[in-house]
Amino acid sequence: MTIWTSGDVTLYRGDCLDVMAEMEENSVDTIITDPPYNLSKYSTGNIKFDWRSDINNDLAEWDADFDPADLKDEFLRILKPTGNLFAFCSYNLIGRWHEIYDPIFDTFQFFVWHKTNPVPKFRKAGFLNSCEMLVCMWNRGHTWNFGKQSEMHNFYEGPICMGSERLRKPKHPTQKPVALLKHLIRIASNEGDVVLDPFMGVGSTGVACVQTGRRFIGIEIDPQYFAIAKRRIEEAQLQIPMDIS
């Protein structure tokens, strides 16, 4: 296991179940994460075109054999009673998440991210994959920051990662935009709170935490993803103005 700490950020390279087992009880304010979707078995490989770059449809090998139940005991142990749990989820697993977590939490809801620039379907053989879901869980008395009713929609509209935000080396097939994560973090936590992402990937949740004044714990098993997450978070920290008072 590798541990890297800088300011309010601690990153672990290792298996999230092993790392969470060493964490203190009731030590996390919010969990926001993007675990595997179990969609790799449906992957048909990249779609090739003569006149444009390939469309990425080749999911990573790790996106398989995941059961949300495996996380239940550690999530419940380390999450504070006032905490929130948000997890990105595909259509094929939302029923499993509900089966395991709805009896445990007072509230189980879903949240939709509408992608304004989804991957195109040039052959027009089905709907665009323009919506992605999160499952959201909490108990009475949880942290919730809303100013008015119009801010309370379980819906966010914004683009997938493009331009300079989209990483090329290494490319992560499910990289999430920092703007979306900042939206969720501001709703579900307070400044100074501890946010955990046990499937950190390339560190977008960590970048969002740095930019919103939250403490961050990230866990990632892949060494390439861990390295780029560390670099992105360091860059985000350098962009935060120093308090010279």
C-alpha positions in Angstrom: 0.0 0.0 0.0 1.2 3.5 -0.9 0.1 6.6 1.1 0.5 10.2 -0.1 -0.5 13.2 2.0 -0.6 16.8 1.2 -2.5 19.4 3.2 -6.1 18.2 3.6 -5.7 15.4 1.1 -4.7 11.7 1.7 -4.4 9.2 -1.1 -4.0 5.5 -0.8 -2.9 3.1 -3.5 -4.5 -0.2 -2.7 -7.7 -2.2 -2.4 -10.4 0.0 -1.0 -11.8 -2.8 1.3 -8.3 -3.1 2.9 -7.9 0.6 3.3 -11.4 1.2 4.7 -11.0 -1.6 7.2 -8.2 0.5 8.8 -10.2 3.7 8.9 -11.9 4.9 12.2 -15.5 4.4 12.8 -17.8 7.4 12.0 -14.8 9.3 10.4 -16.3 10.2 7.0 -18.8 12.9 6.4 -19.7 12.1 2.8 -18.9 9.3 0.3 -19.0 10.2 -3.4 -17.7 7.5 -5.7 -17.9 5.9 -9.1 -17.5 2.2 -8.6 -17.6 -0.4 -11.5 -20.8 -0.8 -13.4 -20.4 -4.5 -14.5 -20.8 -3.4 -18.1 -17.6 -4.8 -19.6 -19.3 -8.0 -20.7 -21.5 -5.9 -22.9 -18.6 -4.1 -24.5 -18.3 -4.6 -28.3 -15.0 -2.8 -28.7 -14.2 0.6 -30.2 -16.3 1.7 -33.1 -14.0 2.6 -36.0 -14.6 5.2 -38.7 -12.6 6.2 -41.8 -13.4 9.9 -41.4 -13.0 10.5 -37.6 -11.4 9.2 -34.5 -12.6 5.9 -33.0 -15.5 6.1 -30.6 -14.5 4.5 -27.3 -16.8 1.6 -26.5 -14.2 -0.6 -25.0 -14.7 -0.7 -21.3 -11.9 -1.5 -18.9 -11.3 -5.0 -17.7 -11.9 -3.9 -14.0 -15.5 -3.0 -14.9 -16.8 -6.5 -13.9 -17.6 -8.7 -11.0 -18.7 -5.9 -8.7 -21.4 -6.3 -6.0 -22.5 -3.2 -4.0 -23.1 -5.5 -1.0 -19.3 -6.0 -0.6 -19.0 -2.4 0.5 -22.0 -2.3 2.9 -20.3 -3.1 6.2 -17.4 -0.7 5.8 -19.5 2.1 4.4 -21.9 1.9 7.3 -19.0 1.7 9.8 -17.0 4.7 8.6 -19.9 7.0 7.5 -21.1 9.4 10.2 -24.8 9.3 11.1 -25.2 12.7 9.4 -23.4 11.5 6.3 -24.5 11.1 2.7 -23.6 8.3 0.3 -23.7 9.0 -3.5 -22.6 6.4 -6.0 -22.7 6.5 -9.8 -24.6 3.6 -11.1 -25.7 2.1 -14.4 -29.2 0.7 -15.2 -28.1 -2.9 -14.6 -27.1 -2.4 -11.0 -29.6 0.1 -9.7 -31.9 -2.7 -8.5 -29.0 -4.3 -6.6 -28.1 -1.0 -4.9 -31.7 -0.6 -3.9 -32.0 -4.2 -2.6 -29.0 -3.8 -0.3 -29.2 -0.2 0.9 -32.8 0.8 0.9 -33.5 -1.2 4.1 -30.5 0.3 5.8 -31.0 4.1 5.2 -34.0 6.2 5.9 -34.0 7.5 2.3 -32.9 6.0 -1.0 -33.2 8.2 -4.1 -31.6 8.5 -7.5 -30.0 11.5 -9.2 -29.7 11.9 -13.0 -26.8 13.5 -14.8 -28.0 14.6 -18.3 -25.0 14.7 -20.6 -25.4 17.5 -23.1 -22.8 16.1 -25.5 -23.1 12.3 -25.3 -21.2 9.9 -27.6 -23.0 10.0 -30.9 -24.8 7.1 -32.5 -24.2 7.6 -36.2 -26.0 4.4 -37.1 -29.1 5.6 -35.2 -29.8 2.1 -33.9 -31.0 3.2 -30.4 -31.2 6.0 -27.9 -28.1 8.1 -27.1 -26.6 7.2 -23.7 -27.2 10.8 -22.5 -28.3 10.1 -18.9 -26.3 8.6 -16.1 -27.6 7.8 -12.6 -26.4 8.1 -9.1 -27.9 6.3 -6.1 -28.2 8.6 -3.1 -28.7 7.5 0.5 -28.9 9.2 3.9 -30.5 9.1 7.3 -32.6 11.7 9.2 -30.5 14.7 10.2 -28.1 14.4 7.3 -26.1 17.3 5.9 -28.1 19.1 3.2 -27.3 22.5 1.7 -30.1 24.1 -0.3 -31.1 27.7 -0.5 -34.3 27.4 -2.5 -36.6 24.9 -4.1 -35.2 25.4 -7.6 -31.9 24.0 -6.4 -33.4 20.8 -5.1 -33.9 19.0 -8.5 -32.4 15.5 -8.6 -31.1 16.4 -12.1 -27.9 18.0 -13.4 -27.3 19.0 -17.0 -23.7 19.4 -18.2 -21.2 18.1 -20.7 -19.0 15.0 -20.4 -15.2 15.8 -20.0 -13.9 17.5 -23.1 -10.9 19.5 -24.2 -8.1 20.0 -21.7 -10.1 18.3 -18.9 -10.3 15.0 -20.7 -7.2 12.9 -20.0 -5.5 11.1 -22.9 -2.7 9.3 -21.1 -3.9 7.4 -19.3 -7.5 7.5 -20.6 -10.1 6.7 -18.1 -13.3 5.3 -19.7 -15.6 6.9 -17.1 -13.9 10.1 -16.1 -16.4 12.5 -14.5 -16.4 16.3 -14.9 -15.2 18.3 -11.9 -18.2 20.7 -12.2 -20.7 17.9 -11.6 -18.8 16.6 -8.6 -18.5 20.1 -7.1 -22.3 20.4 -7.4 -22.8 17.2 -5.5 -20.1 18.0 -2.9 -21.6 21.4 -2.1 -25.1 19.9 -1.6 -24.0 17.0 0.5 -21.2 18.3 2.7 -19.8 21.4 4.5 -16.5 23.1 4.1 -13.9 21.2 6.1 -15.8 18.0 6.0 -14.1 14.7 5.0 -15.2 13.3 1.6 -14.2 9.8 0.7 -13.9 8.3 -2.8 -12.9 4.7 -2.5 -12.8 4.3 -6.3 -10.9 7.5 -7.0 -9.9 6.8 -10.6 -8.0 9.8 -12.0 -8.9 12.0 -9.0 -11.7 14.2 -10.2 -13.5 14.0 -6.8 -10.3 15.1 -5.1 -9.9 18.0 -7.4 -13.5 19.1 -6.7 -12.8 18.8 -2.9 -9.7 21.0 -3.1 -11.6 23.6 -5.0 -14.6 23.6 -2.6 -12.6 23.5 0.7 -13.3 19.9 1.7 -10.8 17.4 3.1 -10.4 14.4 0.8 -9.5 10.7 1.2 -9.0 8.9 -2.1 -8.3 5.2 -2.7 -7.3 3.7 -6.1 -5.8 0.4 -6.9 -4.4 1.1 -10.4 -0.9 2.7 -10.2 -1.4 4.7 -13.4 -4.7 6.2 -12.3 -3.2 6.9 -8.8 -0.2 8.7 -10.3 -2.4 11.0 -12.5 -4.8 11.6 -9.6 -1.9 12.7 -7.4 -0.7 15.1 -10.1 -4.1 16.6 -10.8 -4.7 17.2 -7.1 -1.3 18.8 -6.6 -2.0 21.1 -9.5 -5.4 22.0 -8.0 -3.8 22.8 -4.6 -1.3 25.1 -6.3 -4.1 27.1 -7.8 -5.8 27.8 -4.4 -4.8 31.2 -3.0 -2.7 31.0 0.1 -4.1 32.6 3.3 -1.5 35.1 4.4 -3.6 36.6 7.2 
